Amino acid sequence: MKIMEIEGGKDLSGTIRISGAKNATVALIPAAILTDEEATICNIPEITDTEALCDILKELKVDVKRASESIIVNPKNMENIEIAEKFSKKLRASYYFMGALLGKYKKAVMYFPGGCSIGARPIDLHLKGFEALGATVQNEGNKYIVEAESLHGANIYLDIASVGATINIMLAAVKAEGKTVIDNAAKEPEIVNIATFLNNMGAKIVGAGTSTIKIEGVKHLGKCFHEVIPDRIEAGTYVIIGALCGTPLKIDNVIPEHIDSLLSKLEEAGVSLEVGADYVLVQKQDKYKAVNIKTAVYPGFATDLQQPFTVLQTQSTGKSKTTETIWENRFMHIPYLKDLGANISVKNQTATIIGPTKLKGCEVVATDLRAGAAMVAAGLKAEGKTTITNVEHILRGYEQIVEKLTAVGAKITIKEI
């Protein structure tokens, strides 16, 4: 087991470069098997989720080559075999192989995916989409068998603007006969990135980034080269850390409009920001105003940034409120913030934070990926040593987090125990 130790209270100064987006990468890798030739994806982050997906590719006999920050995927010798539970349970995003395999072979067999325990995460919308395209779904315990004699275009309305369902249906529909329309589609930048990747192969997708996506099925997807967009959640996390500890801290390789909702709340709180074309320069202040946030689907305030933002609220003067509308278990970091000294109460899906409070290091747990990011932010701000357990959650989504923070002045290490 690994632990992370942080000696807090250090000023952070310098530049942190943002890696490729985790939430795009985990869909792009499964999507790559749809090519009939070869796909090269660059700006791939070195995180454990990437490794887990590459393990699935290898299990499917896909040729995978890593070169610096790129991977080259060639499915010429691919075999459509059952994806075992030991692979699927490692991460939620393994379910994208369902849509990709269904689109390519008209059949996918795999176990229910794993991932962070942040609340009920059913895949009903994915399965309903597959059925609308002509597939049948069988559930044998924890195993799903999705198959079709042929896939045909359909009009699909998503009851919830689900990122996962939007992407999975796109993957299944790109080779279906006729036209597919996804209404109430999710609008996240990662969806635009995946659609661009598929279009670079020869797919015909329009409307990605809007609530209506139209897909005209094609028979052949060819060779392509594609770049992963910068990770907006990683960027937002480091911007929040900069507001806590930056003197100043430059967050580079950012698409600022992807984190507009965060930046506006930081400005409201009184954070000193300089926003450039591809960077954010952030300088900590002695005093912040209390602000309220409410998570929402993109372009609203990202649920993945709610937990790190809570740390900033502990340093703000007055009463702040955070309302979580996406996942019911997104407050599992709160007890550990209280252990560190925060004054927080939770009722239903709203946390009330009274600040500012002095944080003092202690032992805490990374209960999930973004809760882990909150613990890192809190540990950097706290006096003394903070020890974080379950750091495997953090390493799933933040490339070289120790190296990046150490380079700007943090005292942070990972140890095996």
N, C-alpha and C positions, 0 to 999 in steps of 0.2 A: 504494500500500500504506500502511496505517496502522500506527503504532507507539504504544505507551503508555509514558509515562515517569513513574516514581514516585520521589519523594524520601522515603525511608523514615525510620522512627524518630519519627514524629509521633504525639502523643496525639490520640485521636479522642473528641470529646464532643458530645452533641446527640442529635438524633432522625433516624433513617432510616425512611421510610415504605415498606412493602413493596407492590410492584405486583401486578397480576393474574398468576395462575399461567401461565407459559409452557406447561407440559405439558397444561394444560386448554385454553388458548386455541388451540393448534395443532390440537386435535380439534374444538373448538366451531365454528371458522370453516368447515371442510368440512361439519360436521353441519348448519349453517344452510341449506344448499341443499335439505335434505329438506322444509322448509316449503313449503306451497302458497301462502303469502301473504308475510309479511315477518317477519324476526327481528331484534331489537335486542339486542346484547350489549355490556354496559358493563364497565368496569374492564379494558379491553384494554391490555396493555402495548405501548409503542412500541419494538419490537425488530425486527430484520431478518427474523426468522421470520414475524412478522405481515405484514410487507410482501410477503414472497414468496408467502404464501397468498392475499393479496388480489390479487396479480398473476395467480394461477391463476383466481380468481373472475372477474376481468375478461376473461381469455382465454375463459372459458366464457360470456361475455356476461351475467354476473350483475351487477345494479346494486348497487354498493357505495358507501356514503357514510360518511365519517369525521366524527365530531363530538366534539371533546375526547377523552375516553378511551373513546368508544363507537364501534361500527360498526353500520350498518343494512344488512342483506342482503336483497335482494328478487330472487328467481330467476324472475320472471314471463317474462322474455325469454331465459331460459337455453337454451344449446345444448349437447347432450351430444357434445362433440368430443374427439378424442384429446388428452391432456395431454402436451405435448412434453417431451423430456428436459431441455431448457434450464430448464424450470420445476421438474420433479420432483427434479432432482439437487441443488437448492439446500438441501433439508432433508428429513430422514427422514419427518417427519410428513405430507408430501405424500401418503403412501399412504392416509390417511384418506379421500381422494377416491374411492378404490376402493370402499370400503364404502358411502359416501354415494351415489355414482352408480349402483352396483348396486342399492341399495335404491330409488332414485327411478325409474331408467330401465330396470332389469334388464340394464344393460350398462355396463362401464367399460373404457376403453382408456388405458393410461398406461405410462410407463417406470419401471424400478426406481428407488426413491427414493435420495437422497443422505443427507448427515448426517455426524456425527463418526465418525472411524475408531477406535472403541473396542473393536472385535472383530467377530466374525461376527454379522451381524444379519439372518438369513434371514426371509422372510415366509411360510414354509410353513404355520404355524398359521393365519394369516389365510386363505390359499388353501383349506386343508382345511375351514375353517369355511364359506367361500362355497360350496364343493362340497356340503357337507352340507345347505345351504339350497336346493340344486337348480341351482347354477351350474356351467358348464364353464369350465375355465381353459386357455388356450393361451399358450405362451411362445415368442415370436419374437425370439430374441436377448435383448435387454434390455427388450423390450416385452411387457406382459401384456395379454391380452384376456380379460376375465371377463364372461360373459353367461349369461342364463337366459330360457327362455320364461316361467317363473313361479317365484317364490320361495315356499317352504313352510317352516313351522316344523320344527325338528329338535332332537334332544338332542345337544349338542356337548360333548365333554370335551377340555379343553386339557391337553396333556402338560406344559406349563409355564404357570404363572400369568402370562401375558404381558399387559402393559397394552395394547400396540398391538393385539394380536389380540382381546382382550376388547372394546375400543371399536369396532374395525372390524366385528366380527360384530354388535354391537348396532346399528350404523348400517345394516347390510344387512338386519337382521331386523325393524326396527320397522314396515316396510310389507309384510312377508311374510305369507302366509296361515297362520293357525293360531298355535301356541305354540312358542316356542324356549326351550330351557333351556341355559344355559352353565354347565357344572360346572368346578371348579377355576379359576374366574374370578379375575382380579387384584382387589385390594381397595383400591387407592389412592384418596385423596380426589378426584383428578381424574376418576376413573370415576363417582363419585357426582355430581360437578358436571355431567358430560355427560349422565348419565341424567336428572337433574333438568331440564336444558335440554330434552331430548326430551319428557319428561313435560309440561313447560309448553306444548309445542306440541300435545299431545294423545296422545302415545305412552302405552303401558301397560307400564311396566317396574317390576319390584319386585326387591328383593334386592341392588341395587347397594351395594357396600361389604362384601358377604359373598362367600363362595366359590361361591354359586349365584345366578345372575341369571335371572329368568324374564321373557320378553317376549311379550306378546299382540299380534299384528300388527293394525294399523289401516290404513284406506284413506286417511285425510286427516290432515295435520298443518297446524295453523293458525298464526296470528300469536302472537308471544310476546315477552316482555322478560326478560332474564336477566343475572345478574352473575357474573363470573369470581371464583372464590375467590382469596384471597391466595396468593402463590407460596411454598410451604414450602421449596423449595430455595434461593431467594433469601434468605428469612428465615434459614435455617440458616447460609448463607454469611456473612451479616452478623453473626450471633451469634458465629460463630467469630472473625471479624475483631475484634469487641468484646472477646473473651477475650484477643486478642493486643495490642490497642491502646486499648481503651475506658477512659475516665476520668470518668464511665461513658458508655456508649453505649446509647441506647434504640432498640430495634427495634419499630416500631409497625405496626399493622394485620396482626397475626399471629394464626393459630389455633394456640395452643401445643400442643394434642394432636396436631397433624399432625407435630410435630418432637419428640415425646416421647423417641424412642430417642436422638436427639442430646443433648437436655437432660440425660437421665440419665447419659450418658457424660461430659458436661461437669462435672456435679456430682461424679461419681466422680473426675475429674481435679483437683477443687478450685477450679473456676471459681465466682466470686461471681455468682449469678443471682437476680433478682427476677422471678417469672413472674406476670403479671396476666391478666385475661380476654382481652385482645387485644394484649398487648405483652410483651417480654422486656427487662429492664434488665440489662446485663452490665458488670462492672467487672474490668479486668485485675488479675492477682495477680503477685507476684514469683516464686512457685514453684508448679509444677504437678506432680502425680503422673503417672507413666507409666500409660497404660490401653491395653487391647487392644480392637479393634473387628473385627467380621466383618459384611460387607454381607449383606443379605437382602431379600427382597421385603417390601413394606409389610405390617405395621407395624414391620418390622425396620429396621436401620440402612441408610439410603438410599445406594445406590452413588453417586449424584450428589453426596453430601456427603463421601464418602471422601477425595477428593483435597484439598479445602480442610482437612479435619480432620487430614490428615497434617502440615500446616504447624504446627498446634498441638502435635502429638506431638514435633516437633523442639525444642520449647521446654519439654518435660516432663522431669523428672528420672528417669533410668533407662532401661529397655528397654521400648519399646512395639511391639506387633505389629498390623499391619493385614492382614486376609485378605479378598481380593476374590473373591466367588462368582458375580457376575453377568456381568461382561464381562472377557474375557481380556487386553484391551489398556488396562486402566484404571490402569496405572502409568507411563504415558509422561511424566508430570510429574516422576518421581523423578530422572532424570538432571539436570534443571534445578534441583531443590532441592539436589542435591549440589553443583552449580556455585555455588550461593548459600552453601554451607558446611555443609549438613546431613550427618549421618552415617547413611546408610541403605543397607541391602543387601536384595536381592530374591531369593527362591528360590521357584520355581513361582509360586503366586498369593498369596504372603505377603511383605510388606515388614516388615523389622525396623528400627526407628528408635532410635538411641541419643541421648539428650539430657541436658541442654539444650546446644544449639550456637548460637553467634552467627552470624547470617546477614548477609552483606555483598552489597550490590547488584552486579548484573552484567547482561549481556544474556541473556534467556531466551526461550523460545518457548511460545505457547499452542497446544499440539498438538490440543486439543479444547476444548469449552465449559467443562467443569468443571475440566480441567487449567488453563485460563486463569484461572478463579476462584482456584485455588490459587496461581498466580503473582502475582495481585493481592494476596492475603493475605500471601504471603511478602515481596513488595516493600514493603508497608506496614510490616512488622516489621523488615526489613533495614536496616542502616546504609548510607547513601549512595544512589546512584541505581540503580534497576532499570529496564531497558528491555525491554518485552515486544513481540515481533513476532507476526504472525498474530492480531492482536486482533479481527479480524472474527469469530472463533469466540466471543469474549466478548460482543460486541455482539449476537449471535444470541439471547442468553438473559437479559441483565441490562439492564433499562431504565435509561437515564440513570445508569450506574454512576459516571461521572466526576463528574457534578453532585452525586449523592447523597453521595459520599465527600468531595468538596471542601467541601460545606456543613458537614461535621462536623470539618473540620480537616486533611484529607489534602492533600498537594501532589501532584497527579496531573493529567496532561494527555494528550491524544491529538494526534498530529501526522501529517500526510501527508508521505510521503517518496517 
